[in-house]
Amino acid sequence: MGSFYSPWNEEILELIRMVAPGSELHTGLENILRARTGALIVVSDSEEVLPLTDGGFFIDTPFTPASLYELAKMDGAILLSSDAKRILYANTQLHPDPSLPSKETGTRHRTAERVAKQTRALVISISQRRNIITLYQGEWKYVLKDVSVILAKANQALQTLEKYRAVLIQTLNTLTALEFENIATVLDVAVVIQKAQLVEKIVWEIERYITELGTEGRLVKMQLEELMADIKNEGQLVIEDYLIVAEKKATEIWQQLSRWSAEELLELGAIAKTLGYTGSMNSLEQVVSPKGFRILARIPRLPQNVINNVVEFFMQLPAIVNASIEELDAIEGIGEVRARAIQEGLRRIKTQALL
């Protein structure tokens, strides 16, 4: 995804949470790392894993970091339950399929990789010599980083997000002004969606760091929430305003675009195509009117069902802006007080945008 990380799926994020700072498993792993004893730990009690074990001790005892540390002093592997709440086996030998490919050189890491590929279980290998913790699950492999390293990367990503956020807000304000003047083009819309997607990619990266940081990521999470508070759903609302493909929803288009690389997002014509326009240079210059979802969402205390009713009745933002109190009052869910609030809200947003 260019210079950005791909978002991890929920399964991977759950594995990271399991070993993140603040968890008991993390404390146990850190103890082993500091003692330089090394370890091979399988976090699974599935039917695929147990046939690969040979010998060792069946102990079935509650998990504690101290117990894990003591048991790691023996050479064999340790088997934990799938939720890492119990220690099932200690000092057991693992015999995965030797024909499975492995790029690892050490015996412990090679065994870990093959067990993970064969069973899709989470396998943790702690290197005695290199003093690193490596996670394996299926084809996925990840070396845990020190908290200070992740924090430095997270803070750098937050600085990048601030810059991209400022650009997004600028393009959103420009689009708002053009919408009230009724001269917004498909190109203006595509640019906003592009900027919103790039911001989203940085957010994914920071959220990944927050997951890795566990309890150490609270301040980073607070900063991220503050930065995104006023622009969180703006990209999706722009898509909802300009989408002309009847069989697709705005959330589907947003998710489709989220799978694009940063390089693919540079193609503004391709973004326009996902909304239902032809994507040609001529179509990018086409003047289009928004339905009004995004602007109405900026009016305080206006419920989503009322916004939907207003858009369904008027179809386009210019018609909503020019609507009288009586016309607004006639719509279901809107009384005279709310009609005046909508008129006043639209007037305020227009004044701000044009200034």
ROGUKOL-143459 format. One record per residue (C-alpha): x, y, z; residue in one letter. Coordinates in pm, 1 decimal. Layout:
<lumdrens>
LUMDREN          x          y          z   resn
LUMDREN          X          Y          Z      A
...
</lumdrens>
This chain:
<lumdrens>
LUMDREN          x          y          z   resn
LUMDREN        0.0        0.0        0.0      M
LUMDREN      271.7      243.1      -96.5      G
LUMDREN      427.6      395.8      212.6      S
LUMDREN      132.6      290.8      427.2      F
LUMDREN       68.7      -30.9      614.9      Y
LUMDREN     -211.1     -257.8      507.8      S
LUMDREN     -480.3     -286.4      772.8      P
LUMDREN     -452.3     -609.1      970.1      W
LUMDREN     -762.5     -822.2      988.0      N
LUMDREN     -946.7     -863.4     1318.6      E
LUMDREN     -797.2    -1208.4     1380.3      E
LUMDREN     -442.0    -1070.8     1364.6      I
LUMDREN     -534.4     -772.5     1583.9      L
LUMDREN     -677.0    -1011.9     1844.4      E
LUMDREN     -348.5    -1205.1     1851.3      L
LUMDREN     -154.8     -879.8     1897.4      I
LUMDREN     -385.6     -775.1     2184.1      R
LUMDREN     -314.7    -1109.1     2351.7      M
LUMDREN       59.9    -1036.1     2370.9      V
LUMDREN       46.0     -654.7     2407.2      A
LUMDREN      178.7     -470.5     2716.4      P
LUMDREN      -64.0     -499.3     3006.0      G
LUMDREN     -152.1     -863.2     2931.6      S
LUMDREN      -28.1    -1145.3     3157.3      E
LUMDREN      112.4    -1328.5     2855.1      L
LUMDREN      323.0    -1022.6     2767.2      H
LUMDREN      464.7    -1012.5     3121.0      T
LUMDREN      557.4    -1381.9     3098.8      G
LUMDREN      722.6    -1335.9     2757.6      L
LUMDREN      921.3    -1035.3     2881.4      E
LUMDREN     1046.7    -1236.1     3181.5      N
LUMDREN     1169.6    -1513.4     2949.6      I
LUMDREN     1329.4    -1258.6     2715.9      L
LUMDREN     1520.8    -1091.6     3000.3      R
LUMDREN     1638.2    -1427.6     3136.7      A
LUMDREN     1761.5    -1525.7     2786.4      R
LUMDREN     1633.0    -1882.3     2823.3      T
LUMDREN     1436.3    -1892.3     2496.5      G
LUMDREN     1097.7    -2061.9     2456.9      A
LUMDREN      852.4    -2219.2     2214.3      L
LUMDREN      487.3    -2154.5     2305.4      I
LUMDREN      174.1    -2270.1     2122.2      V
LUMDREN     -146.0    -2083.3     2211.6      V
LUMDREN     -406.2    -2339.5     2103.6      S
LUMDREN     -579.6    -2650.8     2231.5      D
LUMDREN     -735.1    -2738.3     1897.2      S
LUMDREN     -762.3    -3087.2     1750.6      E
LUMDREN     -498.4    -2993.6     1491.1      E
LUMDREN     -230.3    -2912.1     1749.1      V
LUMDREN     -251.0    -3198.8     2000.4      L
LUMDREN     -153.8    -3477.8     1754.2      P
LUMDREN      172.8    -3292.5     1686.9      L
LUMDREN      282.6    -3313.3     2052.2      T
LUMDREN      494.2    -3589.0     2199.2      D
LUMDREN      587.2    -3647.4     2564.8      G
LUMDREN      618.5    -3372.2     2823.4      G
LUMDREN      390.4    -3307.8     3120.9      F
LUMDREN       16.3    -3251.6     3118.9      F
LUMDREN      -32.7    -2998.8     3398.3      I
LUMDREN     -356.4    -2808.9     3311.8      D
LUMDREN     -298.5    -2526.3     3557.1      T
LUMDREN     -408.2    -2160.3     3557.8      P
LUMDREN     -173.4    -1935.1     3362.9      F
LUMDREN       58.0    -1700.6     3551.6      T
LUMDREN      361.0    -1513.4     3414.1      P
LUMDREN      579.8    -1673.0     3684.1      A
LUMDREN      469.4    -2026.6     3588.9      S
LUMDREN      541.8    -1960.6     3221.2      L
LUMDREN      886.1    -1826.5     3307.8      Y
LUMDREN      975.3    -2128.2     3522.4      E
LUMDREN      847.7    -2383.1     3268.0      L
LUMDREN     1043.2    -2211.8     2987.9      A
LUMDREN     1364.5    -2319.3     3161.1      K
LUMDREN     1299.9    -2668.2     3021.4      M
LUMDREN     1386.7    -2734.5     2655.5      D
LUMDREN     1046.5    -2851.6     2526.6      G
LUMDREN      748.6    -2650.8     2403.9      A
LUMDREN      469.8    -2511.5     2623.5      I
LUMDREN      104.5    -2550.0     2520.2      L
LUMDREN     -148.3    -2291.0     2638.1      L
LUMDREN     -525.7    -2292.2     2596.5      S
LUMDREN     -661.2    -2086.2     2305.4      S
LUMDREN     -748.2    -1794.9     2539.7      D
LUMDREN     -406.3    -1820.1     2712.9      A
LUMDREN     -579.7    -1863.4     3049.0      K
LUMDREN     -438.4    -2210.5     3125.2      R
LUMDREN     -107.1    -2390.9     3080.4      I
LUMDREN     -187.2    -2736.5     2940.4      L
LUMDREN      146.6    -2902.5     2855.6      Y
LUMDREN      508.1    -2829.2     2939.4      A
LUMDREN      836.5    -2967.6     2803.2      N
LUMDREN      657.4    -3137.1     2512.4      T
LUMDREN      811.5    -3205.8     2172.5      Q
LUMDREN      644.1    -3076.8     1855.9      L
LUMDREN      656.2    -3275.1     1531.0      H
LUMDREN      508.4    -3069.6     1243.8      P
LUMDREN      513.0    -3188.8      883.5      D
LUMDREN      881.8    -3154.0      778.0      P
LUMDREN      781.9    -3107.8      412.8      S
LUMDREN      623.0    -2767.8      490.2      L
LUMDREN      845.8    -2487.3      356.6      P
LUMDREN     1032.5    -2274.1      610.1      S
LUMDREN     1274.2    -1985.5      563.5      K
LUMDREN     1388.1    -1997.0      925.0      E
LUMDREN     1737.0    -2122.6     1012.5      T
LUMDREN     1707.8    -2198.6     1387.0      G
LUMDREN     1542.4    -2524.3     1493.9      T
LUMDREN     1301.2    -2351.3     1731.7      R
LUMDREN     1186.8    -2094.0     1476.9      H
LUMDREN     1158.3    -2351.1     1198.7      R
LUMDREN      938.0    -2569.7     1419.3      T
LUMDREN      727.5    -2267.9     1517.8      A
LUMDREN      671.7    -2163.8     1156.7      E
LUMDREN      573.8    -2513.0     1045.2      R
LUMDREN      335.2    -2568.9     1338.5      V
LUMDREN      169.7    -2232.9     1263.9      A
LUMDREN      131.4    -2316.2      893.8      K
LUMDREN       -0.8    -2665.5      962.2      Q
LUMDREN     -250.6    -2573.9     1237.7      T
LUMDREN     -311.5    -2195.5     1198.2      R
LUMDREN     -248.8    -2170.5     1572.8      A
LUMDREN      -61.1    -1878.9     1728.0      L
LUMDREN      295.1    -1996.3     1789.8      V
LUMDREN      543.2    -1779.1     1980.4      I
LUMDREN      916.0    -1834.6     1948.3      S
LUMDREN     1158.9    -1653.7     2178.6      I
LUMDREN     1513.4    -1657.4     2049.7      S
LUMDREN     1774.3    -1728.2     2316.2      Q
LUMDREN     2059.8    -1593.0     2104.9      R
LUMDREN     1899.2    -1296.1     1925.8      R
LUMDREN     1672.1    -1198.7     2217.2      N
LUMDREN     1359.3    -1137.5     2006.9      I
LUMDREN      997.9    -1256.5     2024.2      I
LUMDREN      847.5    -1379.6     1695.1      T
LUMDREN      478.5    -1454.5     1637.4      L
LUMDREN      357.1    -1700.6     1374.0      Y
LUMDREN        3.4    -1778.5     1261.5      Q
LUMDREN      -63.6    -1948.9      928.7      G
LUMDREN      150.1    -1763.5      673.0      E
LUMDREN      172.9    -1453.8      896.3      W
LUMDREN      493.6    -1374.5     1082.9      K
LUMDREN      569.1    -1077.1     1304.9      Y
LUMDREN      863.4     -980.1     1526.5      V
LUMDREN      748.9     -792.6     1837.6      L
LUMDREN      916.3     -453.4     1875.3      K
LUMDREN     1020.9     -269.9     2189.6      D
LUMDREN      757.6      -28.5     2328.6      V
LUMDREN      988.0      274.3     2281.5      S
LUMDREN     1030.9      189.6     1910.8      V
LUMDREN      653.3      157.4     1854.8      I
LUMDREN      585.4      481.3     2048.2      L
LUMDREN      834.2      670.1     1832.7      A
LUMDREN      666.5      538.2     1515.1      K
LUMDREN      318.9      619.3     1652.5      A
LUMDREN      417.3      978.4     1733.0      N
LUMDREN      569.0     1018.9     1387.5      Q
LUMDREN      246.0      884.8     1232.1      A
LUMDREN       41.2     1130.2     1444.3      L
LUMDREN      246.9     1421.0     1305.3      Q
LUMDREN      185.3     1293.9      951.3      T
LUMDREN     -186.5     1262.0     1029.0      L
LUMDREN     -201.1     1625.0     1144.3      E
LUMDREN      -63.8     1741.9      808.2      K
LUMDREN     -297.1     1520.0      602.7      Y
LUMDREN     -592.2     1620.9      823.5      R
LUMDREN     -523.2     1989.6      758.1      A
LUMDREN     -522.9     1926.7      381.9      V
LUMDREN     -847.5     1725.2      406.5      L
LUMDREN    -1021.3     2000.8      605.7      I
LUMDREN     -909.8     2256.4      348.0      Q
LUMDREN    -1049.8     2050.8       57.7      T
LUMDREN    -1373.2     1985.0      252.2      L
LUMDREN    -1419.1     2359.2      314.7      N
LUMDREN    -1356.3     2429.7      -52.8      T
LUMDREN    -1612.4     2165.5     -154.2      L
LUMDREN    -1868.4     2310.3       89.0      T
LUMDREN    -1827.4     2657.6      -61.7      A
LUMDREN    -1859.0     2518.6     -414.8      L
LUMDREN    -2171.3     2321.8     -315.4      E
LUMDREN    -2347.5     2634.1     -188.5      F
LUMDREN    -2250.0     2814.6     -508.8      E
LUMDREN    -2376.3     2508.5     -701.1      N
LUMDREN    -2053.3     2481.0     -904.3      I
LUMDREN    -1889.7     2168.3     -752.6      A
LUMDREN    -1748.5     1928.4    -1014.1      T
LUMDREN    -1685.1     1552.6    -1010.2      V
LUMDREN    -1312.6     1638.7     -987.7      L
LUMDREN    -1366.0     1836.6     -663.0      D
LUMDREN    -1557.1     1541.9     -517.5      V
LUMDREN    -1290.6     1287.4     -619.5      A
LUMDREN    -1014.3     1499.7     -461.9      V
LUMDREN    -1196.7     1508.7     -126.9      V
LUMDREN    -1254.5     1131.4     -131.6      I
LUMDREN     -887.5     1076.3     -218.7      Q
LUMDREN     -767.7     1293.1       73.1      K
LUMDREN    -1013.7     1125.6      312.9      A
LUMDREN     -886.9      780.3      212.5      Q
LUMDREN     -523.0      881.2      263.4      L
LUMDREN     -612.0     1009.0      611.1      V
LUMDREN     -789.4      679.9      680.9      E
LUMDREN     -477.9      481.6      588.3      K
LUMDREN     -269.0      676.4      841.4      I
LUMDREN     -541.4      618.6     1101.7      V
LUMDREN     -521.4      241.6     1037.8      W
LUMDREN     -146.6      255.3     1088.7      E
LUMDREN     -183.5      443.2     1419.7      I
LUMDREN     -458.9      206.4     1536.8      E
LUMDREN     -222.5      -82.9     1469.7      R
LUMDREN       41.7       83.2     1685.4      Y
LUMDREN     -218.3      140.3     1959.9      I
LUMDREN     -302.2     -231.8     1953.4      T
LUMDREN       66.6     -324.2     1978.7      E
LUMDREN      119.5      -78.0     2265.0      L
LUMDREN     -160.7     -222.5     2477.3      G
LUMDREN     -186.5      -27.2     2804.5      T
LUMDREN      105.2      190.4     2692.2      E
LUMDREN     -100.1      328.7     2402.7      G
LUMDREN     -358.4      533.0     2597.5      R
LUMDREN     -211.5      876.4     2517.8      L
LUMDREN     -170.1      791.2     2149.7      V
LUMDREN     -535.0      677.4     2138.7      K
LUMDREN     -652.8     1002.2     2301.8      M
LUMDREN     -457.1     1210.7     2049.1      Q
LUMDREN     -598.3     1008.1     1758.7      L
LUMDREN     -957.1     1047.4     1880.8      E
LUMDREN     -908.9     1422.2     1919.8      E
LUMDREN     -762.2     1460.7     1570.6      L
LUMDREN    -1041.4     1259.4     1405.9      M
LUMDREN    -1338.0     1386.3     1612.3      A
LUMDREN    -1473.2     1634.5     1355.3      D
LUMDREN    -1382.8     1455.2     1029.9      I
LUMDREN    -1438.6     1085.6     1108.5      K
LUMDREN    -1718.7     1009.6      858.9      N
LUMDREN    -1673.9     1299.3      615.6      E
LUMDREN    -1538.8     1078.9      334.0      G
LUMDREN    -1833.2      838.5      349.2      Q
LUMDREN    -2081.3     1128.1      360.8      L
LUMDREN    -1927.2     1279.2       46.0      V
LUMDREN    -1968.4      942.3     -128.7      I
LUMDREN    -2330.4      924.3       -8.3      E
LUMDREN    -2393.2     1273.4     -147.4      D
LUMDREN    -2261.6     1199.3     -496.7      Y
LUMDREN    -2313.1      826.4     -546.5      L
LUMDREN    -2522.8      755.3     -857.6      I
LUMDREN    -2485.4      374.4     -863.0      V
LUMDREN    -2820.9      263.9     -724.6      A
LUMDREN    -2723.7      -94.2     -639.1      E
LUMDREN    -2430.9        4.2     -412.6      K
LUMDREN    -2419.1      174.3      -73.1      K
LUMDREN    -2172.9      443.3       33.2      A
LUMDREN    -2017.3      212.0      295.5      T
LUMDREN    -1947.8      -51.7       27.2      E
LUMDREN    -1777.0      205.3     -198.6      I
LUMDREN    -1573.4      336.2       97.3      W
LUMDREN    -1457.2      -16.4      186.2      Q
LUMDREN    -1377.6      -87.8     -178.9      Q
LUMDREN    -1160.5      225.8     -198.1      L
LUMDREN     -993.3      138.4      132.8      S
LUMDREN     -844.3     -168.1      -34.6      R
LUMDREN     -675.5       48.3     -297.8      W
LUMDREN     -309.2      136.4     -265.3      S
LUMDREN     -193.8      497.0     -219.6      A
LUMDREN      -78.9      490.2     -583.5      E
LUMDREN     -420.4      371.6     -709.0      E
LUMDREN     -588.7      654.8     -519.2      L
LUMDREN     -394.7      905.9     -729.5      L
LUMDREN     -623.1      812.8    -1023.5      E
LUMDREN     -909.0     1058.8     -970.2      L
LUMDREN    -1090.6      924.8    -1276.9      G
LUMDREN    -1096.7      577.6    -1120.3      A
LUMDREN    -1244.7      720.2     -798.3      I
LUMDREN    -1514.6      896.4    -1004.9      A
LUMDREN    -1591.9      565.6    -1177.9      K
LUMDREN    -1667.5      393.4     -845.5      T
LUMDREN    -1935.5      658.5     -786.3      L
LUMDREN    -2095.7      581.2    -1122.9      G
LUMDREN    -1946.9      852.7    -1346.6      Y
LUMDREN    -1753.1      765.6    -1663.4      T
LUMDREN    -1418.0      879.9    -1521.1      G
LUMDREN    -1312.8     1056.9    -1842.4      S
LUMDREN    -1153.4     1402.7    -1837.1      M
LUMDREN    -1478.8     1557.2    -1961.3      N
LUMDREN    -1686.6     1388.6    -1690.5      S
LUMDREN    -1445.1     1514.3    -1421.0      L
LUMDREN    -1535.5     1870.3    -1524.1      E
LUMDREN    -1908.7     1790.9    -1497.9      Q
LUMDREN    -2092.9     2009.6    -1243.8      V
LUMDREN    -2282.7     1798.2     -989.8      V
LUMDREN    -2512.7     1872.8     -696.2      S
LUMDREN    -2490.5     1689.6     -362.1      P
LUMDREN    -2792.7     1521.7     -208.4      K
LUMDREN    -2726.5     1708.9      116.5      G
LUMDREN    -2630.4     1433.6      364.2      F
LUMDREN    -2294.1     1585.3      463.3      R
LUMDREN    -2413.5     1942.9      515.2      I
LUMDREN    -2725.0     1835.9      709.2      L
LUMDREN    -2508.7     1611.5      931.9      A
LUMDREN    -2325.5     1927.7     1045.6      R
LUMDREN    -2643.7     2075.7     1193.0      I
LUMDREN    -2648.7     1996.7     1568.5      P
LUMDREN    -2910.8     1760.6     1714.9      R
LUMDREN    -3053.6     1660.2     1377.5      L
LUMDREN    -3135.8     1284.6     1390.1      P
LUMDREN    -3031.7     1061.2     1098.9      Q
LUMDREN    -3391.2      961.9     1017.3      N
LUMDREN    -3484.9     1331.7      979.6      V
LUMDREN    -3182.5     1390.4      751.4      I
LUMDREN    -3292.0     1091.7      539.6      N
LUMDREN    -3648.2     1228.0      515.2      N
LUMDREN    -3527.3     1575.1      409.9      V
LUMDREN    -3294.9     1435.2      140.7      V
LUMDREN    -3563.6     1196.4       12.9      E
LUMDREN    -3811.5     1486.6      -16.2      F
LUMDREN    -3586.9     1748.8     -183.1      F
LUMDREN    -3332.0     1520.7     -357.4      M
LUMDREN    -3062.5     1793.7     -384.9      Q
LUMDREN    -2889.7     2040.9     -152.0      L
LUMDREN    -2987.0     2358.1     -350.5      P
LUMDREN    -3354.7     2267.3     -307.2      A
LUMDREN    -3302.6     2216.5       68.5      I
LUMDREN    -3120.6     2550.8      100.7      V
LUMDREN    -3403.3     2734.7      -81.5      N
LUMDREN    -3683.6     2555.5      103.9      A
LUMDREN    -3928.0     2763.1      308.9      S
LUMDREN    -4019.1     2696.9      673.2      I
LUMDREN    -4357.6     2564.3      556.4      E
LUMDREN    -4197.3     2318.9      308.9      E
LUMDREN    -3958.7     2187.0      573.8      L
LUMDREN    -4238.8     2169.2      833.5      D
LUMDREN    -4440.0     1944.6      599.7      A
LUMDREN    -4174.8     1669.0      615.4      I
LUMDREN    -4226.2     1385.7      864.7      E
LUMDREN    -4031.4     1434.0     1187.7      G
LUMDREN    -3988.1     1811.2     1140.4      I
LUMDREN    -4194.3     2067.5     1330.4      G
LUMDREN    -4169.1     2445.0     1298.6      E
LUMDREN    -3890.3     2467.0     1560.2      V
LUMDREN    -3674.7     2207.7     1383.2      R
LUMDREN    -3750.4     2365.0     1043.4      A
LUMDREN    -3615.7     2698.5     1172.3      R
LUMDREN    -3311.1     2519.6     1319.6      A
LUMDREN    -3238.4     2361.6      979.0      I
LUMDREN    -3271.8     2696.9      800.0      Q
LUMDREN    -3051.2     2872.8     1054.6      E
LUMDREN    -2796.8     2588.2     1049.6      G
LUMDREN    -2770.9     2596.6      669.1      L
LUMDREN    -2734.4     2976.8      671.3      R
LUMDREN    -2453.7     2954.9      931.4      R
LUMDREN    -2265.9     2677.5      742.2      I
LUMDREN    -2299.2     2871.2      413.9      K
LUMDREN    -2165.4     3192.3      570.1      T
LUMDREN    -1867.0     3008.9      722.0      Q
LUMDREN    -1789.7     2828.3      396.8      A
LUMDREN    -1805.4     3138.0      178.2      L
LUMDREN    -1591.6     3338.2      420.8      L
</lumdrens>
